[in-house]
C-alpha cells in the first residue's frame, strides 16, 4: 500500500465522498482499499469475483478516523 493512496482514500471516506461502488472503474487503488478494510479502517461489503475485486457501501470506521 502506498502512503499517498491510503491517505487519499481515508480522506475521501472521512468526507463521505467515496464512490458507492468500488471496482476497477472507480480510479482508486483497490489493493489499498482492501488493505484498509482488512485492518478495520474502512468497512464495506465485499463483492469480489473471479473477474476482480469490488466493494460496495464503503464507509470509514472510528479506527479510520
Secondary structure, 3 states (H helix, E strand, C coil): CCHHHHHHHHHHHHCCCCCCEECCCCCCCHHHHHHHHHCCCEEEEECCECCECCEEEEEECCCCC
